[in-house]
């Protein structure tokens, strides 16, 4: 027997008309038999034929007692018949009945007297097989017991979604007795649940017949009005034997703790994913400002609605060690501000690039001085002054709806270098202990990247300063030559320092032109370059042959240890219009002449300086007035996506105008051949011969 049979549905909606199909009486197989006053069978139903085996033709007109009752029970039956017909009331009970096949079957009977318009009396007998009836009674009792004793909340609602049954477990879950449920809708009984969604799902199940399993809903019931609970709700449609919907069966299980655990696991996975993402996305460059913005992009919106990244100004200027925070006020430089959506909170933040001085009443100051996070889980109006820079900013934060604030120190290599400020305005949840741990992890990773960027920028500035100090500022005018030059550092902070050029006056109006490239980068390369430039100048001033200069310079380089460099030296004699050239592993100069195509000079390459013991060879080259020599380092022509021959062809193609001003030639070469993100510096030296009389 189904639960729907035990718990009838509510009334049919008006106007639907009678329903068709089998019902409970069909399941019971109830047979109807009508006897006249003398006991003859007057009416015989098809169910009677199924129950007793006789067709209507076989049964009609015969005495029922003779047809269906054994001789030993005949007297009792006739006595009961006379009592019913005499008005003694109906009779019900179990009686053995003879079947057409000769067997005896126990049958549940109910007999009553009927009277027609003319006063004629009849007896109506309704019968059902006792075994079938007992089975249904047993199923009903078992169903009721299962419902009553189930630890799962169970309910049945009719087709109008009104409660018709609630078991004790659901009474406990909802904190209301059955009487408060019956005849009411979910929204009327439990107004603090999402009843709209629940009833919408019920209507879907009622319309389609497809169950909805393990729907999660969160809210509060009178059983625990001060705390949210989460329930798993499953919905099934109840149908009668003919498939007609009777209502909805509902099972409810409190899964609050499991839901909390699932949420905690999901949150932990999100936090781990965020940390992994931070490892990839923070520190992609050695630019201090870009690194700070990357931290903001990670923190917003996953962790906060607004993030500010500030560093101690003393860290950038080097006024005193980062760990020296004994002053009552601290100067911060704003590096980045990130918001998940337009908000007045961004106007309350310090503008990027500005410097702000905060005293010890500010949480960010307390954060960096104590080197510990500062958490305001619930920000009150009185707390805004400890977060905002001034009263106007406090008003903006209040307008933005700031309700939770967290400041986390940026600590790199044991020293505090700044702070990460996090604000929640749209996100309704306050920061908690887990958020503090996550923010601390992000801040720790970002702090190292920010500190690396700071150190690299300092190193780059130092290397550039050293190199510019070591390079010639304004080469001395030289007889018979017009000179132009450029030095361009690499875009990357750590790639500065190895290239140099020099123009050296020699006796008898001669001039030495030198371009070199120390392998490596940074301050060490710049310092090595300074040593080699000084040595090359000293040797060249002795008026030595270029090959001899390279030989002795190779010896000097070998003595510096683990250092290698390339170099090209040209010594020009304006009286003879001749030059001598020697190279040490360097790219060949380009010669241009009026009326001729530019050409790469075919020179003995030579080994780089520092190899040691390798001879160098100088060749002589005659130059006419107006000829040009272009000396350069590999940073001008080498790239990762093109081979060197292609790049050298591009170089010579740009030198097709020998009459162009040399300064313009330098600009053209750097503009066309250099990319903004080049990772190598370049030295460029262009010389054009001219008559001695013009110098």
ZIPETA-V451359 format. One record per backbone hydrogen bond with DSSP energy under -0.5 kcal/mol. NH is the residue of the N-H (numbers start at 1). CO is the residue of the C=O. E is the energy in kcal/mol with one decimal. If there is no record, write none. Layout:
# ZIPETA-V451359
[[NH	CO	E] [NH	CO	E]]
This chain:
# ZIPETA-V451359
[[5	2	-0.5] [6	2	-1.1] [7	3	-2.2] [8	6	-0.6] [16	13	-1.5] [27	23	-1.7] [28	24	-2.2] [29	25	-1.2] [30	25	-1.7] [31	127	-3.3] [33	125	-2.5] [34	43	-1.7] [35	123	-2.8] [36	40	-2.5] [37	121	-0.5] [39	36	-1.8] [41	62	-2.5] [42	34	-3.4] [42	40	-0.5] [43	34	-1.8] [45	32	-1.8] [48	45	-0.6] [49	45	-1.5] [50	46	-1.9] [51	47	-2.4] [52	48	-3.2] [53	49	-2.1] [59	55	-1.6] [60	56	-2.9] [61	41	-3.1] [62	59	-1.7] [64	39	-2.3] [67	63	-1.8] [68	64	-2.8] [69	65	-1.7] [73	70	-1.4] [74	70	-0.5] [74	71	-1.0] [75	71	-0.5] [77	73	-2.1] [78	74	-2.5] [79	75	-2.1] [80	76	-2.2] [81	77	-2.3] [82	78	-2.4] [83	79	-1.9] [84	80	-2.1] [85	81	-2.6] [86	82	-1.7] [87	84	-1.5] [88	83	-2.7] [91	111	-2.0] [93	109	-2.0] [95	107	-2.5] [97	105	-2.9] [98	68	-2.9] [99	103	-3.2] [100	52	-2.1] [102	99	-2.1] [105	97	-2.8] [107	95	-2.3] [108	128	-3.1] [109	93	-3.6] [109	107	-0.6] [110	126	-1.6] [111	91	-3.5] [112	124	-1.8] [114	122	-3.3] [116	120	-2.4] [119	116	-1.5] [122	114	-2.9] [123	35	-2.5] [124	112	-3.1] [125	33	-3.5] [125	123	-0.6] [126	110	-2.6] [126	124	-0.5] [127	31	-2.4] [128	108	-1.8] [130	106	-2.0] [133	129	-2.3] [134	130	-3.0] [135	131	-2.1] [136	132	-2.1] [137	133	-2.5] [138	134	-2.6] [139	135	-2.6] [140	136	-2.4] [141	137	-2.5] [142	138	-2.6] [143	139	-2.6] [144	140	-2.7] [145	141	-2.4] [146	142	-2.8] [147	143	-2.5] [148	144	-2.8] [149	145	-2.7] [150	146	-1.1] [153	252	-2.2] [155	250	-2.1] [156	165	-2.0] [157	248	-2.9] [158	162	-2.5] [159	246	-0.5] [161	158	-2.2] [163	181	-0.5] [163	184	-2.4] [164	156	-3.2] [165	156	-1.5] [167	154	-2.3] [170	167	-0.6] [171	167	-1.8] [172	168	-2.1] [173	169	-2.1] [174	170	-2.8] [175	171	-1.6] [176	171	-1.2] [180	177	-1.0] [181	178	-1.8] [182	178	-2.3] [183	163	-3.2] [184	181	-2.4] [189	185	-1.7] [190	186	-3.4] [193	190	-1.4] [195	193	-2.3] [198	194	-1.9] [199	195	-2.9] [200	196	-1.9] [201	197	-2.1] [202	198	-2.0] [203	199	-2.3] [204	200	-1.8] [205	201	-2.3] [206	202	-2.8] [207	203	-2.1] [208	204	-2.6] [209	205	-2.6] [212	235	-1.7] [213	211	-0.5] [215	233	-3.1] [217	231	-2.0] [219	229	-2.1] [220	192	-1.0] [222	174	-0.7] [224	221	-1.6] [225	222	-0.5] [227	224	-1.4] [229	219	-2.8] [231	217	-2.7] [232	253	-3.0] [233	215	-3.3] [233	231	-0.6] [234	251	-2.2] [235	212	-3.1] [236	249	-2.4] [238	247	-2.6] [239	237	-0.5] [240	244	-2.3] [242	22	-0.7] [243	240	-2.8] [246	238	-3.8] [247	238	-1.2] [248	157	-2.8] [249	236	-3.2] [250	155	-3.1] [251	234	-2.2] [252	153	-3.0] [253	232	-1.9] [255	230	-2.3] [255	253	-0.7] [259	255	-3.1] [260	256	-2.5] [261	257	-2.4] [262	258	-2.6] [263	259	-2.7] [264	260	-2.6] [265	261	-2.6] [266	262	-2.8] [267	263	-2.8] [268	264	-2.4] [269	265	-2.3] [270	266	-2.2] [271	267	-2.5] [272	268	-2.5] [273	269	-2.6] [274	270	-2.4] [275	271	-2.5] [276	272	-2.6] [277	273	-2.6] [278	274	-2.3] [279	275	-1.8] [280	276	-1.0] [280	277	-0.6] [281	277	-2.7] [282	278	-2.2] [284	281	-0.5] [288	286	-0.6] [291	287	-2.4] [292	288	-1.8] [293	289	-2.0] [294	290	-2.3] [295	291	-1.7] [296	292	-1.9] [297	293	-2.4] [298	294	-1.5] [299	295	-2.3] [300	296	-1.9] [301	304	-0.6] [303	299	-2.5] [304	299	-1.9] [305	423	-2.3] [306	423	-1.8] [307	338	-2.9] [308	421	-2.4] [309	336	-2.6] [310	308	-0.5] [310	419	-2.3] [311	333	-2.2] [312	417	-2.7] [313	331	-2.3] [315	312	-1.0] [316	312	-1.1] [317	313	-2.5] [318	314	-2.1] [319	314	-0.6] [324	321	-1.8] [325	323	-1.3] [330	358	-2.7] [332	330	-0.5] [332	356	-3.4] [333	311	-3.1] [334	332	-0.5] [334	354	-2.2] [335	309	-2.8] [336	309	-1.6] [338	307	-2.8] [340	305	-2.7] [346	343	-1.5] [347	344	-0.7] [348	344	-1.1] [349	345	-0.8] [353	334	-3.3] [354	351	-2.2] [356	332	-2.7] [358	330	-2.5] [358	356	-0.5] [362	359	-1.6] [363	386	-2.7] [366	362	-2.2] [367	363	-2.4] [368	364	-1.9] [369	365	-2.5] [370	366	-2.3] [371	367	-1.2] [372	367	-1.3] [374	407	-2.6] [376	405	-3.0] [377	375	-0.5] [379	403	-2.5] [383	380	-1.8] [384	380	-0.8] [384	381	-0.7] [386	383	-1.6] [387	384	-1.3] [388	384	-3.0] [394	390	-2.0] [395	391	-2.0] [396	392	-1.8] [397	393	-2.3] [398	394	-2.1] [399	395	-2.3] [400	396	-2.1] [401	397	-0.8] [401	398	-0.7] [402	397	-2.2] [403	424	-2.2] [404	424	-1.0] [405	376	-2.6] [406	422	-2.4] [407	374	-2.6] [408	420	-2.7] [410	418	-2.8] [411	409	-0.8] [412	410	-0.5] [412	415	-2.7] [415	412	-1.8] [417	410	-3.3] [418	410	-1.0] [419	310	-2.7] [420	408	-3.2] [421	308	-3.0] [421	419	-0.5] [422	406	-3.1] [423	306	-2.5] [424	404	-2.1] [436	432	-1.9] [437	433	-2.1] [438	434	-2.5] [439	435	-3.0] [440	436	-2.3] [441	437	-2.1] [442	438	-2.5] [443	439	-2.8] [444	440	-2.3] [445	441	-2.0] [446	442	-2.6] [447	443	-2.8] [448	444	-1.4] [449	445	-1.5] [450	446	-3.1] [451	447	-2.9] [452	448	-2.7] [453	449	-2.5] [454	450	-2.5] [455	451	-2.8] [456	452	-2.9] [457	453	-2.3] [458	454	-2.4] [459	455	-2.8] [460	456	-2.8] [461	457	-2.7] [462	458	-2.5] [463	459	-3.0] [464	460	-2.9] [465	461	-2.6] [466	462	-2.7] [467	463	-2.9] [468	464	-2.9] [469	465	-1.8] [470	466	-1.9] [471	467	-2.4] [472	501	-0.6] [481	478	-1.4] [482	688	-2.5] [484	686	-2.1] [486	684	-2.3] [488	682	-2.4] [491	678	-2.8] [492	678	-0.7] [495	492	-1.1] [496	493	-0.7] [500	516	-2.4] [502	514	-2.4] [504	512	-3.0] [505	503	-0.5] [506	510	-2.9] [509	506	-0.5] [510	507	-1.4] [511	572	-2.0] [512	504	-2.9] [513	511	-0.5] [513	570	-3.4] [514	502	-2.6] [515	568	-1.9] [516	500	-2.4] [517	566	-2.4] [518	498	-3.2] [519	564	-2.5] [522	496	-3.7] [525	521	-0.5] [526	522	-2.2] [527	523	-2.9] [528	524	-2.6] [529	525	-2.6] [530	526	-2.1] [531	527	-1.8] [532	528	-2.6] [533	529	-2.8] [534	530	-2.1] [535	531	-2.5] [536	532	-3.0] [537	533	-2.6] [538	534	-2.4] [539	535	-2.6] [540	536	-2.7] [541	537	-2.2] [542	539	-1.0] [543	540	-2.1] [544	539	-0.8] [548	545	-0.5] [549	545	-2.4] [550	546	-2.3] [551	547	-2.1] [552	548	-2.4] [553	549	-2.4] [554	550	-2.4] [555	551	-1.6] [556	552	-2.0] [557	553	-2.4] [558	554	-2.4] [559	555	-1.5] [560	556	-0.7] [560	557	-1.1] [561	557	-0.6] [561	558	-1.1] [565	609	-1.7] [566	517	-2.2] [567	584	-1.1] [568	515	-2.3] [569	582	-2.7] [570	513	-2.6] [571	580	-2.6] [572	511	-3.1] [572	570	-0.6] [573	578	-3.1] [574	572	-0.6] [576	573	-0.6] [577	573	-1.0] [578	573	-1.6] [579	621	-2.6] [580	571	-2.2] [581	619	-2.6] [582	569	-2.0] [583	604	-0.5] [584	567	-3.2] [585	605	-2.3] [586	605	-0.6] [590	630	-1.8] [591	599	-3.1] [592	628	-1.9] [596	593	-2.1] [599	591	-2.3] [601	589	-2.5] [603	601	-1.1] [609	565	-2.8] [611	608	-1.5] [619	581	-2.3] [621	579	-2.8] [623	577	-2.8] [626	689	-1.6] [627	624	-2.2] [628	592	-2.8] [629	687	-2.6] [630	590	-2.5] [631	629	-0.6] [631	685	-3.1] [633	683	-1.3] [636	633	-1.9] [637	634	-0.9] [638	634	-2.9] [639	642	-0.6] [647	643	-1.6] [648	644	-2.5] [649	645	-2.1] [650	646	-1.8] [651	647	-2.0] [652	648	-2.4] [653	649	-2.1] [654	650	-1.3] [654	651	-0.6] [655	652	-1.2] [656	653	-0.8] [658	656	-0.7] [660	657	-1.4] [665	661	-2.3] [666	662	-2.3] [667	663	-2.0] [668	664	-2.6] [669	665	-2.5] [670	666	-2.3] [671	667	-2.6] [672	668	-2.5] [673	669	-2.2] [674	670	-1.6] [678	675	-1.7] [681	495	-0.5] [682	488	-2.2] [684	486	-2.6] [685	631	-3.0] [686	484	-3.0] [687	629	-2.4] [688	482	-2.3] [689	627	-2.3] [690	480	-1.7] [694	691	-1.3] [695	692	-1.5]]
